[in-house]
Amino acid sequence: RATAQAEVKGVNGMLNYSSRPNQYFGFDMRYRFNDHKDKTPAWDYSYNVRFDGVPEYLPGSESEEFDVRTNTFEATGSFNFIPDVTLKASYIFDDVKRTGRAFSNMTDYTFRLAADTYGNQYVMLRGVYERTKRVGDGFSEASIEEGGAQGGLRFYDESDMVRDKGTAILSITPNDKMQLNLSYAGG
C-alpha cells in the first residue's frame, strides 16, 4: 500500500505521593501506567526478506498488532538516623503484558537497598543493592516459530530470572561548573 497507515492509541498516567513527616523518615510511592494499542491495519507481506537478505514468498503472511500495557508500582522508605547518611529501602512491582512475543506477560519483583552519603558539597558516595525476580507467563512457542526462528530459541529480555546487582557511585564536584561521576556495578 502507498502509506503505512500507522495508528497507535496510547494512554499514559502517573501518580506520585511523597511524605516527610519528620527529619528522620520519608515515604514515597509512585505508580505509572502505559497502554499502547496498535491500530495499524494488517497488511500482506507475502513477499519479504526475513533472514540473510534472501527474498522469500510466504503466502498469507501479514503484519500483526503489537500491544503493550505496563503497570509499575514503587514504594520507598527513607531513613536519616545517621548524620549525613540516607538509607533507603524500596519495593518495585513492574508488570508488562504484550502481544507478539514469546512470553505475553512478564512481571518483575524488585527489592532495593541504597545508602547515600553527602558529608560535604564536594563528595557524595552512593551504594545500591538490588534483587530482582522475573516471572513469565503465557509462553507461546508458536509465536517464535511463526517468526521463522527455531522453537527452542529464547530471548534474554523474556527469561525468568533472579538477578542480584550492586552499584557504587562516587560523585566529585570540585566547583559549581563541573562534576565527575565514577560508577562501578556488578551482578
C-alpha positions as CSV (number, residue, x, y, z in Angstrom):
1,R,0.0,0.0,0.0
2,A,1.1,3.6,-0.6
3,T,1.4,4.5,3.1
4,A,1.9,2.7,6.4
5,Q,-1.5,4.0,7.7
6,A,0.1,3.5,11.1
7,E,-2.0,4.3,14.2
8,V,-1.4,3.8,17.8
9,K,-3.7,4.6,20.7
10,G,-1.9,5.4,23.9
11,V,-2.9,6.2,27.4
12,N,-0.2,7.2,29.9
13,G,-0.6,8.1,33.6
14,M,1.5,8.7,36.6
15,L,0.6,9.2,40.2
16,N,3.1,10.3,42.9
17,Y,2.8,10.6,46.6
18,S,5.6,11.9,48.8
19,S,5.6,12.5,52.6
20,R,8.3,13.6,55.0
21,P,6.5,13.7,58.4
22,N,9.8,14.4,60.3
23,Q,13.6,14.8,59.7
24,Y,14.2,11.1,60.2
25,F,11.7,9.5,57.9
26,G,10.3,9.9,54.4
27,F,8.0,7.8,52.3
28,D,7.4,7.9,48.5
29,M,5.1,6.0,46.3
30,R,4.9,6.1,42.5
31,Y,2.5,4.4,40.1
32,R,3.0,4.5,36.3
33,F,0.6,3.2,33.7
34,N,1.1,2.9,30.0
35,D,-1.3,1.3,27.5
36,H,-0.2,1.1,23.9
37,K,-2.7,-0.3,21.4
38,D,-1.6,-0.8,17.8
39,K,-4.4,0.1,15.5
40,T,-2.5,-0.1,12.3
41,P,-4.4,-2.1,9.7
42,A,-2.9,-5.5,8.8
43,W,-1.0,-5.6,5.5
44,D,0.0,-8.5,3.4
45,Y,3.8,-9.2,3.3
46,S,3.8,-12.5,1.4
47,Y,6.9,-11.3,-0.4
48,N,9.5,-10.4,2.2
49,V,13.2,-10.7,3.3
50,R,13.5,-12.3,6.7
51,F,17.0,-13.7,7.1
52,D,20.3,-13.1,5.4
53,G,18.9,-10.9,2.7
54,V,17.2,-13.8,0.9
55,P,13.8,-12.9,-0.6
56,E,11.0,-15.4,0.2
57,Y,7.4,-15.9,-0.8
58,L,5.2,-16.9,2.2
59,P,1.6,-16.7,1.1
60,G,-0.8,-15.5,3.7
61,S,1.8,-13.7,5.8
62,E,0.5,-10.4,7.2
63,S,1.5,-8.0,9.9
64,E,0.2,-8.3,13.4
65,E,-0.6,-5.8,16.1
66,F,1.9,-5.4,19.0
67,D,0.1,-4.1,22.1
68,V,1.8,-3.3,25.3
69,R,0.4,-2.5,28.7
70,T,2.6,-1.7,31.7
71,N,1.8,-1.2,35.4
72,T,4.7,-0.1,37.6
73,F,4.4,0.5,41.3
74,E,7.3,1.6,43.5
75,A,7.3,2.4,47.3
76,T,10.4,3.8,49.0
77,G,11.1,4.5,52.7
78,S,14.0,6.9,53.5
79,F,15.7,6.9,56.9
80,N,18.0,9.6,58.2
81,F,19.2,8.3,61.6
82,I,22.9,8.8,60.9
83,P,24.2,12.3,60.2
84,D,24.9,13.0,56.5
85,V,23.6,9.5,55.5
86,T,20.3,8.5,54.0
87,L,19.3,4.8,53.9
88,K,16.5,3.8,51.6
89,A,14.5,0.6,51.1
90,S,12.3,0.1,48.1
91,Y,9.9,-2.4,46.6
92,I,9.2,-2.3,42.9
93,F,6.5,-4.2,41.0
94,D,6.7,-4.0,37.2
95,D,4.1,-5.8,35.2
96,V,4.2,-5.9,31.4
97,K,1.5,-7.5,29.2
98,R,2.1,-7.6,25.5
99,T,1.2,-9.4,22.3
100,G,3.5,-10.7,19.6
101,R,6.3,-12.0,21.9
102,A,7.1,-15.5,23.2
103,F,6.0,-14.6,26.7
104,S,2.9,-12.4,26.7
105,N,3.3,-11.4,30.4
106,M,6.4,-10.6,32.4
107,T,6.4,-9.5,36.0
108,D,9.5,-8.1,37.8
109,Y,9.6,-8.0,41.6
110,T,12.5,-5.9,42.9
111,F,13.8,-5.2,46.4
112,R,16.3,-2.4,46.6
113,L,18.5,-1.1,49.4
114,A,20.5,2.1,49.0
115,A,22.8,4.3,51.1
116,D,23.7,7.9,50.2
117,T,26.4,9.9,51.9
118,Y,26.6,13.7,51.5
119,G,29.2,14.8,54.0
120,N,30.1,18.0,52.2
121,Q,29.5,19.9,49.0
122,Y,32.4,18.3,47.1
123,V,31.9,14.5,47.5
124,M,28.9,12.2,47.5
125,L,29.0,8.3,47.7
126,R,26.1,6.1,46.9
127,G,25.8,2.3,47.2
128,V,22.8,0.3,45.8
129,Y,21.9,-3.4,46.1
130,E,19.1,-4.8,44.0
131,R,17.5,-8.2,43.9
132,T,15.0,-8.8,41.0
133,K,12.9,-11.8,40.4
134,R,11.3,-12.0,36.9
135,V,8.4,-14.4,36.3
136,G,7.0,-15.0,32.8
137,D,3.5,-16.2,32.0
138,G,1.7,-17.0,28.7
139,F,4.6,-18.7,26.9
140,S,3.9,-19.4,23.2
141,E,6.5,-21.4,21.2
142,A,4.3,-20.9,18.1
143,S,5.0,-17.1,18.2
144,I,8.7,-17.9,17.9
145,E,8.2,-20.4,15.1
146,E,5.8,-18.1,13.2
147,G,8.6,-15.5,13.1
148,G,10.8,-18.1,11.3
149,A,13.0,-19.0,14.3
150,Q,13.7,-22.4,15.9
151,G,11.2,-23.3,18.6
152,G,13.9,-23.7,21.2
153,L,15.0,-20.1,20.8
154,R,14.6,-17.9,23.9
155,F,15.1,-14.1,24.3
156,Y,17.2,-12.6,27.1
157,D,14.6,-9.9,27.9
158,E,11.9,-12.5,28.4
159,S,13.7,-15.1,30.5
160,D,12.6,-16.0,34.0
161,M,15.5,-14.9,36.2
162,V,16.8,-13.9,39.6
163,R,19.3,-11.1,39.4
164,D,21.5,-9.6,42.2
165,K,23.1,-6.3,41.3
166,G,25.3,-4.0,43.3
167,T,26.4,-0.5,42.3
168,A,28.7,2.1,43.8
169,I,28.7,5.7,42.6
170,L,31.2,8.4,43.6
171,S,30.4,12.0,42.7
172,I,33.0,14.7,42.9
173,T,32.0,18.3,42.5
174,P,35.2,20.5,42.7
175,N,33.3,23.7,41.7
176,D,29.8,24.8,40.6
177,K,30.6,24.2,36.9
178,M,32.0,20.7,36.9
179,Q,31.0,17.3,38.3
180,L,32.8,14.0,37.9
181,N,30.8,10.7,38.4
182,L,32.5,7.4,38.8
183,S,30.4,4.2,39.0
184,Y,31.1,0.5,39.4
185,A,28.5,-2.2,39.1
186,G,28.5,-5.9,39.4
187,G,25.9,-8.6,39.4
